[in-house]
Amino acid sequence: MNVQLTEKYRIKSDGMQFIVEERRIVDPTKAPNWSRIIADNPNADATPREVWRDIAYYGISVNSLILAIEYVILKTGITGRPKSLADLIGTLRSVSESIHTAMTTAISRDITVDLGVQIKAEGIR
């Protein structure tokens, strides 16, 4: 499982836990040792790159999944640096609605299952 909740956050699972990941842009030229890297290798890649880092872990249960989603909603609201409680509530509501819409859209797709199973009643007592 790997579900994108917002542009900056996603939830994945390794079958044992839910893991919240945060998207970050890494600029190699801002590394403290960049001058040494470029001195050792003048052709070093200076291109910023996207990385996803694990930031929170939750057990495998419905309640844990809800907590993971709530964590993303709150983290998004707080990192938006609201200037007032009204700003925070507005951001939380907006993020909640966008996540709900994304999840509802994903779930409401037409799904058909053809089991192709024939059950024989012979020998059953």
N, C-alpha and C positions, 0 to 999 in steps of 0.2 A: 504494500500500500504506500502510495506517495500522493498526498492530496494538497494542492496549492490552495491556501485559504485567503491570502492576500498577496500583493506583489512582493512583500518582504518576508512572509512567514508561510511555512508549510508543515504538515504533519506526515510522518512516515511511521511505518511499523516494521519491526523485524520478527514479528510473530510472538514476541515475549513482552513487548512494551510499545507504547506510543512515544514517539520522539518529536519534539517541536524543534524545527530548524529555522534559523534566521539567515536571510540572504545578505551578504556583505560584498562590497566592492573593494578589492585589495589593489592598491597602487604600489608596485615595487619601488618606485622612486622615492616614496616616503618612508621606506624602511631605514632604520638607524645605520645599517651597514651598506647602504646603496653605493656610496662612494668607493668602498672596498670591492664590492661586487663588480662595478663598472670598470674599476682599475684592473681587476683580474680577468675580466671578460668584456672588452669594449662592445661586443655584439649582444650583450645580455638583453633579454626581452623586457622592455619597460612598459609594455601594454597592461593597463589595468585589467583585472579578471574578476569574475564572479565566483564566490565560494559560498557554500552553505555550511553553517556551523550548528552543531547540536547545542541547544540552550536549555532544554527541559525534558524530563523523562517522567512518564506516567505508566502505571500498570495497565494490563489489558482488562478493561471492563467498560461498560457503558458510562458509568460515573467518571471514570478516568478520562475517557474521550471528551466528555462534557467539560471537565476541568481544563484539559489541554486547549480546547477551543476558547474557553473563557480567558485563559492565560493570554492567548494571542490577542483577543479583543482588548483586554486591559493593557497589555504591553503596547499595542498600537495607540491606544488613547493617551497613555502617559508619555510615550516618546514623541507625540505630536506637540508637546509642550503647551498644553492648554493655559489660557490666561485667566480662566474662570471655571467655576464648577459647571456652568451652562455649556461652555466650550467642550469640557471633558465629556459631559453627558451626550452632547450632540455627536461627538466623534465616536463614542461607544455605540450609540444607536446606529450611526451610519455603517460602521464596520460590522456590527451584528447583522444588519439587514443585508449587506453585500455577501457575507458568508452564508447566511440563510438562503439567499437567492441562488448562489453557486451550488450549494448542497442540494437544494430542491430540484434544480435543473438537472443535476447529475443523477439524482434518484428517480426522477420522473421519466427518464428515457424508456421507450418501449423495450421490455425484456421478454424474450420468449425462451422457453426451455423445452427441449425435446429429449426426454429421458431415454426413449427407445428401449424400454424395459418391458419384457413380457413376464408376467407372474403366473406361475403354475400352482394350482391349489392341490396338486397330487401330493400325498404323503404328509399333509398337515393334519394333525389331530387336535 
